[in-house]
């Protein structure tokens, strides 16, 4: 079994353990598992052969943490996770020339934008219009 396949299995195990802790309301333990999953996700992102899967792993890792922070009523931290993954993918797409990776990142950016918009409309309605303007500007720049 390759090193990357082992890392993917470790990522899956961290996410599963985080989900189990989350569902059992063991939120501090869930944070640790999700943080570990995030680190593994970025390594997989750089080396995984399927770009769409690599992007999905990164997004899932951040969105799990955002969900956890929302459960803990820590909306600022949840919003930060959603913004961080969106901004990270934007940064990655700016350096990308491979069309498969570019397309996977573009699809991921749409997903992270959607999550940010839903979050903003619910938790930061005063920022939703600015977020939409920012996104449209980013699309034109890209």
C-alpha positions in Angstrom: 0.0 0.0 0.0 1.4 3.4 -1.0 2.3 6.1 1.5 -0.5 8.3 0.1 -3.1 5.6 0.5 -2.1 5.2 4.1 -2.4 8.9 4.6 -5.9 8.8 3.1 -6.8 6.0 5.5 -5.4 8.0 8.4 -7.4 11.1 7.3 -10.6 9.0 7.1 -9.9 7.6 10.5 -9.4 11.1 12.0 -12.6 12.3 10.4 -14.6 9.3 11.6 -13.2 9.6 15.1 -14.0 13.4 15.0 -17.6 12.6 13.9 -18.0 10.0 16.6 -16.8 12.5 19.3 -19.0 15.2 17.7 -22.1 13.0 17.9 -21.2 12.0 21.5 -20.9 15.8 22.4 -17.2 15.3 23.2 -16.4 18.4 21.4 -12.9 19.1 22.6 -11.8 15.6 21.4 -13.6 16.2 18.1 -11.6 19.4 17.6 -8.3 17.5 18.0 -9.4 14.9 15.5 -10.6 17.5 13.0 -7.4 19.5 13.3 -5.4 16.4 12.6 -7.6 15.7 9.6 -6.9 19.2 8.3 -3.2 18.7 8.4 -3.5 15.3 6.7 -5.8 16.9 4.1 -3.3 19.5 3.0 -0.6 16.8 2.6 -3.0 14.8 0.5 -4.0 17.8 -1.5 -0.4 18.3 -2.6 0.2 14.7 -3.5 -3.1 12.9 -4.2 -3.6 11.8 -7.8 -7.3 12.7 -8.0 -7.6 16.5 -7.9 -11.4 16.5 -7.2 -10.9 14.1 -4.3 -8.0 16.1 -2.9 -10.1 19.3 -2.9 -13.0 17.6 -1.3 -10.8 16.2 1.5 -9.6 19.8 2.3 -13.1 21.2 2.2 -14.6 18.5 4.4 -11.9 18.9 7.0 -12.6 22.7 7.4 -16.4 22.3 7.2 -16.4 19.7 9.9 -14.6 22.2 12.2 -17.0 24.9 11.2 -20.0 22.7 12.1 -18.4 21.9 15.4 -17.9 25.5 16.3 -21.5 26.3 15.3 -22.6 23.6 17.7 -20.5 25.3 20.4 -22.1 28.6 19.5 -18.7 29.9 18.4 -19.9 31.6 15.2 -16.8 33.7 14.8 -14.6 30.6 14.8 -17.0 28.8 12.4 -16.9 31.7 10.0 -13.1 31.8 10.2 -12.9 28.1 9.2 -15.2 28.8 6.2 -13.2 31.9 5.2 -9.9 30.1 5.7 -10.7 27.2 3.4 -12.2 29.5 0.8 -9.2 31.8 0.8 -6.8 28.9 0.8 -8.4 27.4 -2.4 -8.3 30.9 -4.0 -4.6 31.0 -3.3 -4.1 27.6 -4.7 -6.0 28.3 -7.9 -3.9 31.4 -8.6 -0.8 29.1 -8.9 -2.5 26.4 -10.9 -2.1 25.7 -14.6 -3.1 22.0 -14.8 -6.6 22.0 -16.1 -7.8 19.0 -14.0 -6.6 20.6 -10.8 -7.8 24.0 -11.9 -11.3 22.7 -12.5 -11.3 20.8 -9.2 -10.3 24.0 -7.4 -12.9 26.1 -9.2 -15.6 23.6 -8.2 -14.3 23.7 -4.6 -14.3 27.5 -4.6 -18.0 27.4 -5.7 -18.7 25.0 -2.8 -16.9 27.1 -0.2 -18.5 30.3 -1.5 -21.9 28.7 -1.2 -21.2 27.6 2.4 -19.9 31.1 3.2 -23.0 32.7 1.8 -25.3 30.5 3.7 -23.4 31.1 6.9 -23.4 34.9 6.3 -27.1 35.0 5.6 -27.8 33.2 8.9 -25.1 34.6 11.2 -23.7 37.7 9.6 -26.5 39.2 7.4 -24.8 42.6 7.3 -21.8 41.0 5.5 -23.6 38.9 2.9 -23.8 41.7 0.2 -20.0 42.4 0.7 -19.3 38.7 0.4 -21.2 38.5 -2.9 -19.4 41.5 -4.3 -16.0 40.1 -3.2 -16.8 36.7 -4.9 -17.9 38.4 -8.2 -14.6 40.4 -8.1 -12.6 37.2 -7.5 -14.3 35.5 -10.4 -13.5 38.4 -12.7 -9.9 38.5 -11.5 -9.5 34.7 -12.0 
